[in-house]
Each structure stands twice: as structure tokens, then as C-alpha cells.
Amino acid sequence: MALETYREKRDFTATPEPRGGRRRKTGQAFVIQKHAARRLHYDFRLELDGVLKSWAVAKGPSLVPGEKRLAVHVEDHPLEYGDFEGTIPKGEYGGGTVILWDRGSWVPIGDPHQAYAKGHMEFSLEGEKLHGRWHLIRMRGKPREKRENWLLIKGEDEFARPEDAPDILDERPESVKTGRQIADVAGEAPGWSSKTGRIRKTAKPAAKPETKPAAKAPEAVPGPDPAAVKGARKAAMPDFVPPMLATLVAKAPQGERWLHEIKFDGYRLQARIQAGRVKLLTRSGLDWTSRFGKALPAALADLPLGEAVIDGELVVETDAGASDFSALQADLSAERTDRFAFYAFDLMYLDGHDLTAVPLVQRKALLAPLLGADGGLVRFSGHLQESGALVLRHACRLSLEGIVSKLADSPYRAGRGKAWVKSKCSARQEFVIAGYVPSSVSRKAIGSLILGVYDGGRLEHVGRVGTGFSAAVAEDLFQRLERLRIPESPFAARLTAEESRQARFVRPELVAEVEFRAWTADGHLRHAAFRGLREDKPPEEIMREARPTAKPPAPQRRRVRLTHPDRVYWPDEGITKEGLADYYAEVWRQIAPWITGRPLALLRCPNGIAGEKFFQKHAWKGISPHVLQVQDPQDPQGEPLIAIEDLDGLMGLVQSATLEIHPWGSTLADWERPDLITMDLDPGEDVAWPAVIAAARALRQRLNDLGLAAFVKTSGGKGLHVVAPLKPKAEWPAVKTFTKAMADAMAADEPELYVSTISKAKRRGRILIDYLRNQRGATAVAAYSTRARPGAAVSAPLGWEELDELPGPAWFTLQNMPTRLTQLSADPWDGFRAAAAPLPKAR
């Protein structure tokens, strides 16, 4: 970061903070400033390269070794800031009171620049309050998350304290510069008055020789001033502003006139704030404030404004980092409120002024400083002004829902128009629920929903959705729909015998949001998945939206019949056996080269991931006739092993509850000579995701240096797999020797980063370079295989250039991988077989 960022955030005519002069090149000072802004925190700063590298530590440093304190990386500060103590005016960036809590020197352990780049800094402090060894470790980021989160952790040494010892923050609250505490400093100029707003002393006018200038009283200056914006008009605060809606388009718009925002996957809400009271209104004006707990309304009430109407989206972000409507629905059902976040993207009214006629870019400029940048419950939805196609492509490669593009100069006008347009990465819309089919595994749950859309007042049948329901959701829908039962079909046209099979019809009063791959030729949904109920949208408004531009090729037709297709395999995600089969049909072209014609080991979970799990490498009684039984040449009298050769074989594995597929590194045609090697990078505790990426690149370089091409994929677990294609000439013992030598060499060269032994005791803070996948009979999870873990992650092949933008190893899932594949211009592992080379000699 540069000081330009620091300076851009501040008005130095309004704040006493130093602007910063010329940098010096050396120095090892550290300071910690106690900062009572909207939330009390401690600003931790280390001098490096002539600036103060800075982190905002939410709860302050802890002397308990191993206790992790969140440290948000913020902009670099000038060296002069290390002596600053005083008040920053409210309304300015970081407004509040600052004292110098500690200062001294720091000594890096190892190269500080390399450690900073890798995301793990280790150092010792010699301050007036803090001493000894410390760590700063970067955490893996989340998509759309602008801040960079680190952890500040005390090391084990003589300065550490046990958990029951006094807290240094309570023990020593004073400034090391003046001895004052926060309360002592808070009242000094420029200060803040709750009645008049920010107090700023006016500059003295030039004095005339014969006249002494009269003293002037402090002038009240508000925060963002809507009266100063052209187009704003004085008006009474409205009870509700009908929302502006986006029109679905085939392509993202181009040109400098457009702003592009990430499309969120949640509830569109309007926050109405007046005199500390908050209402959260749906797009139809319903008051849903009570549904979202107390924390979010309180955070909105704390914003530095009097009256406002703010447009935004309430979301729940999963551990993978993306907003997820299904997770939002689940949290609402469970009355869980701790994961809610409100992304604000527009401002229609502020402190007595109607802003709907003000251009969008100016409305957002008024909104941004009201929200701050601390990543709390209320967040500003930023935008990009690059090519719309580029922004959409980036969003789709990360399997996000899409983008919303808005004309920068557009006023806020109710209804759907062309000034706001949305471009989607996959087909997704709302449908009317017109009936259901009972579950085949529970008497009090639904198995699938029967869906429709309105066209000219007529309800048209569009098919069924049979996956995406958790057990709780399936039971809740059963209870709701039973109360809406009707004897006849509500569709305008008569259904076929197949369409009405086992159907129970209901009054069309509920709306479901559904993601699907495409429309069939007869206008039905293909490979649909339920995402949640849309209680904020009336069924009469639900019509067939325009089709997305991305049309995936038709998958190979499934011929194997599944028993109990609505059996849930991933309970939290609601993914059923039918959903797993649909996924594999979608990705068959991609997964087939990695699982056909090879011996396989399977992880089977007959009752889903929450039930019994067992590995299976031999055939079993009742195995599907589509699954091959093959004899190991080294054990001709032993139990047969398992293999498949086509999609029917894969569907046979799905029918038998196979949730993970682990192939050998050799084929049935040449059991003894592997045609690839797999190196598994398995991080221990406290290893940041960027460190795993760095390890993969280091391993790639070593392979390249020896003449081997290297490809990378997520494991679907915690780490990455680096895979190199081989010409099948060397036998298993030589391959194992080679990979062991490489793992041992990495561990020997950088023992603080890597280990090559399985022992968990040695892995804390390090990455295991696991080479044991490369021996006869050993396996590694296949590319595109699902994992039997919460989240339904898959092992996803990547391009090396994608690693830096990937939030984590479990980002790609059964649910979003097909969307990713439709958006890729080329297979990230294109040329894998052509790059095969003979095994080099081990060094």
C-alpha cells in the first residue's frame, strides 16, 4: 500500500492527523494506538520501507500464547503518525479519539519482506508494555471482501501470560506519551457536539492594517451534505420508496457510462432510518424488521445520520465466502441472526432531502462515507467501471450469481427499466409452486415440487425440482403445502400422465427460487435445484424470464434408474441422490478421463455424510451390473477390484451412495506404470491459505526444473493437489522414490514451512508434502469428484493464474461447478496428456 491511499481517505483541512513527509529507508519502530472510533480497537503499526504497515486489531493484543486476535490490514500510514494523539472529527475517516498506547522497536525473524508477502510475519517487540515474540498471519479472503484479515498471536516465551492472568489492556489503559486515557483526550478540539455536529474552527481572515479581526464562533459542519448536491430537493421523509428493478439482458453492457456491481444472493431490503428507529422493508413494502434480530437494526441506527432511506441486500455469507440464499433461508428458519450482513448500494433520501433525481454515482458518493470501511454488519457495495464483459467473466469464473450494471448518471426510478440491467452466470429465477410429490423416504416430507409460471394470466407447467431441500426444509414445505391442497390441477393446460404422476396439487400461493442448467425444447427445466422460498414476491408477478446466454451442451442422457432419488446425501445443502446424479451427468465430459479405465477406491455413505462412511475398493454383493469387476494381476485369486467405463457405470456408483471417487495413478491397461503423479499439499493448523498457494507454486517450479509439467487442483478439503503427467515407463517403486525425494528436499530446504512426514505433532504451522499417493494401490480423489464433507465441495482443476483470486480450497462445489464450466473459454487442464514426460532421476 502507498501513502496515496492514506491521503485520499483524509481531508487534512479537517483532521489534525499528519499528512506525511518524505520516507526514510531504514528504521524498526513499532507503535500501537488505542482508537475509540465507531468501535474501540487498537491500531498496530510496524515500520517497514519508510512507512508504517498497519493493522486494526479489533480486541487489542493478548498476552495469552496462541490466542488469536483479528487484525484487519489497513492502508500504510506515514512515520509521523507514530506520534499522533488526539481527536479525529466525526464524519471524517476514522472519526474518534486516539492515544499512543505503546511504542518501541521490533526485530523481524527472517526476511520481513518475504514474510509479509507470504502472509506469516514472526518478530519480537521491545516496547514499554509489550515484549517478546509475536506472529502476524494472513487469513484466506472471501469473494468481494475488500479488507485483508490477519491474526495477531503472542508466541510462547517468558513474557506470555496464562489465561487467568490480568489483561494487559485493563491493567495498562493509559497513553505512554502523556499518561492520559481515552476519556481525557476525547473532549479536546476539534471535538464533536451531538447538537451541532462536527466542530471545525474557521480560518482567520486576512487582517486589515487598521482593524483587528473579530473572533468567530465555531462553525457547525455536517457530514455528507445532501443540500450541496445538484438535484437534491427538500422533502418530507417518505414511508416507502418503490424499488428500482433491473432487467435481465443477454450480455453485460459496455462503455464508461456503466457501473458494475456483484449480484448478491439474498433479500432485497429498504432500510428506513429516522430518529434512531429502523424499519427493514421488503420490495413490496412489508415490514420485516423483527425477522432479522436486534444487531442489524442497531448497526443501522448507529450510522452517523439523522434520517435516511437506503437500498440494499441482506445476505448470509457461508464459510466459503459467498452469499447464499439457501443459507439465509436456513438461518431464518432456525432464528439464527449472527451471520446477517446488509450490503447497501443506493441512497434515496438523506436528512431532509429527496435524492432520487440525483445521478447514481453521486448518490453512492454520499452513501459510502456513512458506512465506513470496517466490514461490520452494514457494508458498502462497491462497483467497478471496467468492461462489463470482463467483470461478468470474472464473477462467473468464481461461480457467483452474476452482476448488476447501472448507468452512472441514472436517477432512481421505481419499476423495471433499462438503466439497471442484470447479467447472470447461470439460469436462475422464481417459480410458482403448484403442487408437490411426497418423499419416498419420509411420510412427512416432500420429494419434489411441481412448478409453473404465469403467461397472460394463465399458469403454465415448467417441470419439477427434486433437490436442494434439507430434511428440515422438506418437512416444513410438506406442512405448508398440505394446508393448501386442492383436488384439481391449477395449470391452464392439462398435464400428461407422466407430468401428473404422484402429484398432489396446491393453491398457487408460494414462490420458490430455483437454479437450473437450461430449458428443454418443450419449455421444461433441466437439472433444477431449489434455493429457497421467496416470501417477498407475489406469485402473480412470476413470469418466464429471458434465457441466459450461456447454454451448456446437453449432457449425456442418464439411463440407470435410481431408487429413492430424493434421499438426502448432504443435509445442510439439501443435495439428494438425484442432485448428485444430475451433477455427474453435467460434468461427465470433464470427469470421464480421470475415472474411466482405472482401478477405483470409493467412499460410500448410504445415509449421507451424517451417517456411516466406509471406503470400498473391492466389489460387493448386489453391485450394479454397470460397474466393472476387475482382477488385480498381482492377486489373480483375490477379490475383484472396481472400475467403470461409461456414464452408466458412474450412475451405478451414485445408486450405491458413492460420494467420493479415488482412482489409481495407473490404468487397467498398464497397472504397474503410472501415467501421473499427485502431490498433496495438506496444511496443518494455523497455516494461511496464501501459504498453501505459495507451496503449490514452489512445487511447480521444482517439477518444471526437472522437465515435468505441473497442473493444480483443489483437493475439496483443506489443500491443493499438484499433478504432473508422466509417460508410463517408470514403475511404481521408482515413482515413489522420486516423489519422496522431492518432498524431503522441500522439507529440508524450508523446515519452517514444510514437512514430509505424516506425524501430526510436527505439522502445526507447516504444510505436509504428502507423496504417499504415488505407490501401488494408493489413490487420490479424482478431478471433479465430490467430497463427503459439509458444503459439498468438489476437487476442481484450476489454471495457475486463478489461484490468487480463489478464496479457498472448498470454494467450488457440486452446486456451482457446472456454472463455472459453462463460463470457461478453455479447459484449465488442456494439454495435460500432451505434456507427459518420462520420470526424471531423483536427486
Phi, psi and omega in degrees: 000151180245167180291345177301320179297316178302315184287325180297331183278353189232145172256104188283358169276348184246340184241144179280002181295147180290142177285327180099132181256213181287143180281146167259159191271337184234166180138150183222046179280152167227150175220153171231122180251127177279125193231107178267087177260221176300328173226141178292132175208177181237123180271112183263124187227133178240130178285127179205126178058038173081008175224172174260107172293133194230142176225138174266111184265111191302313184254005181082164181292149177241140178271003178278117184298136179086346180285123187269129176242124181298130180232107182274121181291125179241183186294154175299145177245153178290157181300326181299337182294339182295349179249005186281136173211130181160200180246140173255128185302143172300144183094335173275162178300125179075021183309130181154201185248139183232131169234155179274100189279325178204157177202161180164215180234158178231149181234113180290147174258108188091188181285115184293328181291317178294319180294319179297317180294321181282341179090023175214098179259131176238134187199168174244146179248142172230087183244188178279338178239319184257142181216167169086198191269140182219161177230143166238120186234126180281135177268160176288144184273175177241155180297142180070359180277113185281331182279158179246115184268132174238174174236133174259123187225132176282137176275164178285116175196187184290348180266355179286158180234150174287167184298328184271005179281161178301146178279127181301330181291323177280326184289323184230075182277353192274165174285138175280351181271315186235349184080358181279160174254173183307314183298329180289332185267334190301331186273355185279159182301151005284342170069190184202136178242129180293342180270318187255353182088205183292137179257122177230128178285133180283152178290145179287136177289158178298129184280136172282149185303322186267357187232136174271126182296142179283143178291143179247146177286156176304143182259132177278124179235119180288176174290226177305127187256102182295333181296337182275358184262127179296130180104339177287141178226146178293137182196157174288152182290128181285154175289328182197141176249114178305133189288152171274133186243155182260143178264136179289131178234161183285326183227146176293138182289156181247163174112159184288347182286346190257140169254141183239125179243152174292137177278122182274159184244074183205211179257126173289123182226151175249121179267119179251114186243126181209119178052042178081357177261140186235136170236139175248113188248139177285176181295342176260005175093007178287141180273109181250019186306317186290345184283344190247021175076193185258335188293316183293311175303323179296320179295322177292321179295334181280353181297146184282071181205166178264302180228142179197153168237117186241134178262137180190190182228129175269128185226165165241128178258128181282177179299332178288342174108356183256150173292142188218114183295324178297319178294323177298314178300317180296319180294321178295318179296323181272003183056037177265130185235005188276355181250004183290142171220143180245113177267112181269130181233358178204157183226113184260341182208138179209121171044061174085007184230130174279123184253008187295337178270354181282140178304146184308313185299329177281327176297318180292327178293328174287325185287316189306310183291344178287336189263339182074186184227029185267004175066034180280209181287332179250121188230149178276132176271104181286180181214165177238150179242017174287184177305131179301321179297322180293316180296317180295318180299318179296316179298319183289324178296333176269007178061035172278172186288327182153200179227160171243126181252135186226138175294128185299329183260013185284137170286173179266111183236132182297147175095182185264126179218196183257359178283333172242128178227153180239140177239127186253151176274336179214164179287126183200130177197182179266149177224152177278134176273118183248356180175182179207163173245130181298154177293148176270356182238356178212138181281347184238035180217158175272153175258324177203161178251145176259126193242158178207171174224158178267140175218107183062034180084356179258135178274119182253139179283134180235004177118200186232161170231127186234014177218164182103000180261122167290166180300319181294318180293318180298322178287321179296317179296322178301313180297316181295314186286331177300326180286347182253010185302139173227156185282336186242159178294135177276358181285148182292323180258154180289136178277154174287168180300320180292319181294329182262005182299124179062012186286139168243120187271153182223163173296134185282074184247345182252151182238133178246141170266132188225137172256139182213163185279318183189176172265141174280172182298330180267016173082021179256161179284142175244129178052065182268150177223131180288136179244341177152168175277144176249087181283353181268003183232126179287144184297330183296340181271356187276114178231164178291121178280165176299148182286145177291158182288327183286110180248101181293148178298148181299130180287163176297139185291135176279134180243344182277127180282134178261134171270144182049059183296341181267011175294129185275125179262321176245099190299314184293326181270349180069027183273125185259176175302319177299319179295321177294318179296319177299318180299311183293329175295322179295319188258015185305316181300327182278320186276335187306315182298341186261347184234348180269147176068025179224149170296142185236145164247141187238146167254115183253140182222082187304330180247027178085181187291343180274352182255202181295140176234142175206143175280143181224120176242351177249156178295154182231165179295133180085011180298147181301139178295346179276351178264129182283145171249120187238149183259129177292124180302333179275354180218065187296339180261358184279180178295142181291149175270182189243143173205165174224162179228355181204180181296326177301321177296319178295320178294329174296324176292320178298316179301329181267018174067036175280116181254348174221140180239122183238100180276160169292167174270009177228167184257168176294336180284338181207080187300325192268351183238102182295150178250011173198158171238147181234123175252121184262119177264107188246104184285140173279185179298146175069018175264123181285151181303318178302331178292326178292319177298316179299322179295319179298318180292323178295320178293320177302315181298319179296320178294316179300320180298334180263007176090013179253138173283151181230135177236157186230146173214157172288153176275345188081358177247248182255344192230205181232154171247129172256122188239133179237129178284142180237149164282126188288077179242318180280149179267173188305313182302321180292321180294318178297317179299317180298311183291326177295318179298321180293316179297316180297322181295317178297318180293325180286322182288323182225071185295339178285346182251324191230151169227156178240008178250149187289336188312120181293332181297331182268356189263351182300123180078006182229168180251128175280124171270095187271111180259357189286356173290347190255058174214160187301128178090345178280157183222165172223149183301140185286150169303133179077357176290146172285164175241142182275063182222157176305139181102340179056044178292157175237160175277110193250118172297141184228158164277148182301327181290347181275346189300317186294333181266357181278123182294332183180172187286347181250020185292316182273132187232172174306327184282325185252351181297318178300323177297317178302316185295327179289340184262350181282133177281340179207153175297125181298340177254024178301134180087010183302306184292324181294338182272003183298139180223159177295155178293125177288168175285139179292140177261000000 
